[in-house]
Amino acid sequence: MPITDWPEAERPREKLMQYGPLKLTETELLAILIRTGAGGYSALDVARKLLHQSGGLNKLAQMDYNDILMLKIKGLGKTKAVTIAAALQLARRLQTEESRTPDLILRSSEEVANICGPKLRDLKKEIFMVLLLASNNRLIKEVIISEGVLNASVVTPREVFHEAIVGMAAAVILVHNHPSGNIEPSREDIQLTRQMVESGKAMNIPVLDHIIIAGSGFTSFADRGLISR
């Protein structure tokens, strides 16, 4: 039976309007985003199948638009996949915004992880970004330098310090994620960091830290004494 034929008090949208979102299940909340079903499936059926095939809400949160489409769920096409991917990204950004204050000054690796962790920890591909800082460690801008597939990512000092010069940064912090969940720096991570530090010294734009985000944890090169000033 289509959701429009259900008793009004049982329809997800009407239920949310009357009782608030806390009264709804994850399936019902997803059904509101999905809006309509197809081929005999209601939006709730599609939402239920999406949660089942993705492995639950936490696993779904790790998926991007293409991952959702690849599940090939009847009634879940491009438009609905875009809507869900956008909602998941908004949730990540909200977590980041909660850690932000106007003219944010970064004083510790924990503060950097609080800013970047929600954006990077659930992704299946490796993202390398640089935080541009003013002379008082005020965050000027976050710039994504490279997006790779899993652990394959190519980053050069030229790209990083071009952004630093254009952004008039006094210092930079490097950040990337490990989709594997392993917080330990790889040999390539250590080599790349040394290369970036030396380039920064030559350009008088120091690399203050390199943070690796992995799941709910993180590693700081500076905290481990792996950054030579």
C-alpha positions in Angstrom: 0.0 0.0 0.0 1.4 3.5 -0.9 2.3 5.6 2.1 -0.3 8.2 0.9 -2.9 5.5 1.7 -1.7 4.9 5.2 -3.4 6.5 8.3 -2.0 10.0 8.6 -0.5 9.4 12.0 1.6 6.6 10.6 3.1 8.5 7.6 6.7 9.5 8.3 6.4 13.2 7.3 3.1 13.7 9.2 4.6 11.8 12.1 7.6 14.1 12.2 5.5 17.2 12.0 3.2 16.1 14.8 5.7 14.4 17.2 9.1 15.6 16.2 12.1 13.7 14.7 13.0 11.8 17.9 9.8 9.7 17.5 10.9 8.4 14.1 13.1 5.4 13.3 16.2 5.7 11.1 14.1 4.0 8.3 11.4 6.6 8.6 13.8 9.5 8.5 15.5 8.1 5.4 12.1 7.5 3.8 11.4 11.3 4.2 14.5 12.0 2.1 13.6 9.3 -0.4 10.0 10.7 -0.7 8.6 8.1 -3.1 8.9 4.5 -3.9 8.6 2.6 -7.2 7.3 -0.6 -8.7 5.3 -1.6 -5.7 7.9 -0.5 -3.2 7.0 2.4 -0.8 9.6 4.9 0.3 9.9 3.0 3.6 10.6 -0.2 1.7 13.4 1.5 -0.2 14.8 3.0 3.0 14.7 -0.3 4.8 16.5 -2.0 1.9 19.1 0.8 1.8 19.9 0.3 5.4 20.1 -3.4 5.1 22.3 -3.5 2.0 24.6 -0.8 3.2 25.1 -2.5 6.5 23.3 0.1 8.7 23.5 3.8 9.3 27.2 3.9 10.3 28.2 2.1 7.1 25.8 4.2 5.0 27.5 7.3 6.4 30.8 6.1 4.8 29.2 6.0 1.4 29.3 8.6 -1.3 26.9 9.1 -4.2 28.4 6.4 -6.4 28.5 3.9 -3.6 24.8 4.4 -3.0 24.0 4.0 -6.7 26.1 0.8 -6.9 23.7 -0.9 -4.4 21.2 -0.9 -7.3 18.1 -0.6 -5.1 14.8 -0.4 -7.0 13.3 3.0 -6.5 16.6 4.6 -5.6 17.9 6.5 -8.6 20.4 9.3 -9.2 18.2 12.1 -7.7 17.5 10.2 -4.5 21.1 9.1 -4.2 22.3 12.7 -4.5 19.8 13.8 -1.8 21.0 11.1 0.6 24.7 11.9 -0.1 24.0 15.6 0.5 22.3 14.9 3.8 25.2 12.7 5.0 27.7 15.5 4.1 25.6 18.1 5.9 25.7 15.9 9.0 29.5 15.7 8.8 29.8 19.4 8.3 27.5 20.1 11.3 29.9 18.1 13.5 32.8 20.2 12.2 30.9 23.5 12.7 30.2 22.6 16.3 33.9 22.7 16.9 34.4 26.1 15.2 34.5 29.5 16.7 34.9 32.8 14.8 38.5 33.5 14.1 39.5 30.0 15.2 43.0 29.8 16.6 44.5 26.3 16.5 46.5 25.5 19.6 46.7 21.7 19.6 46.4 18.6 17.5 43.1 17.7 19.2 41.6 21.0 17.9 42.7 20.1 14.3 41.3 16.6 14.7 38.0 18.0 15.9 37.8 20.2 12.8 38.8 17.7 10.2 37.8 14.4 11.7 34.1 14.6 11.0 34.8 15.4 7.3 37.4 12.7 6.7 36.9 9.7 9.1 34.1 7.9 7.2 35.4 8.3 3.7 36.5 5.3 1.6 39.1 7.3 -0.4 42.1 9.2 0.8 41.8 13.0 1.0 44.9 15.2 1.5 44.2 18.7 2.7 46.2 21.7 4.0 45.1 24.1 6.7 46.4 27.6 6.0 47.2 29.6 9.1 48.0 33.3 9.9 50.9 34.2 12.1 48.9 33.8 15.3 47.8 30.3 14.2 44.3 31.6 13.2 42.7 29.3 10.6 42.5 31.2 7.3 41.2 28.4 5.0 41.1 24.6 4.4 42.1 23.4 1.0 41.8 19.9 -0.5 44.9 19.2 -2.4 44.3 15.6 -3.5 41.5 13.0 -3.6 42.7 9.5 -4.2 41.2 6.0 -4.4 41.7 4.3 -1.0 45.4 4.8 -0.1 46.5 6.0 -3.5 47.1 9.8 -3.5 49.7 12.0 -5.2 50.7 15.2 -3.4 53.6 17.5 -4.2 55.1 20.5 -2.3 54.4 22.7 -5.3 50.6 22.2 -4.9 50.7 22.7 -1.1 52.9 25.8 -1.1 51.2 27.3 -4.1 48.0 27.4 -2.0 49.9 28.7 1.0 51.4 31.6 -1.0 48.1 32.5 -2.7 46.3 32.3 0.7 49.1 34.5 2.3 49.6 31.8 5.0 52.3 32.2 7.6 52.3 28.4 8.3 50.5 25.3 7.3 49.2 22.1 8.9 48.9 19.0 6.7 45.9 16.6 7.2 44.9 13.4 5.5 42.9 10.3 6.3 43.5 6.6 6.3 40.4 4.8 5.1 41.9 1.5 6.5 41.4 2.8 10.0 45.1 2.4 10.8 46.4 5.5 12.6 50.1 4.6 12.2 52.0 6.7 9.6 53.2 4.8 6.6 56.7 5.0 5.2 55.3 7.2 2.4 53.6 9.5 5.0 56.9 10.0 6.8 58.8 10.6 3.6 56.2 13.0 2.3 56.2 15.0 5.6 59.9 15.4 5.6 59.7 16.6 2.0 57.0 19.1 2.9 58.9 20.3 6.0 62.1 21.0 4.0 60.2 22.8 1.3 58.4 24.9 4.0 61.8 25.9 5.6 63.1 27.0 2.2 60.0 29.2 1.6 59.8 30.4 5.3 56.3 28.8 5.6 56.7 26.2 8.3 54.8 23.0 8.5 53.5 22.9 12.1 52.0 19.4 12.0 50.7 16.6 9.9 47.6 14.9 11.3 46.4 11.5 10.2 42.6 10.9 10.7 41.7 7.2 11.0 38.3 6.2 12.2 37.6 8.0 15.5 41.3 8.3 16.2 44.1 10.4 14.9 47.9 10.7 14.9 49.9 13.9 15.2 53.5 14.0 13.8 54.3 17.0 16.0 53.1 15.2 19.1 55.3 12.2 18.2 58.3 14.4 17.6 58.3 13.6 13.9 58.3 17.2 12.8 61.7 18.9 12.8 61.4 22.7 13.1 
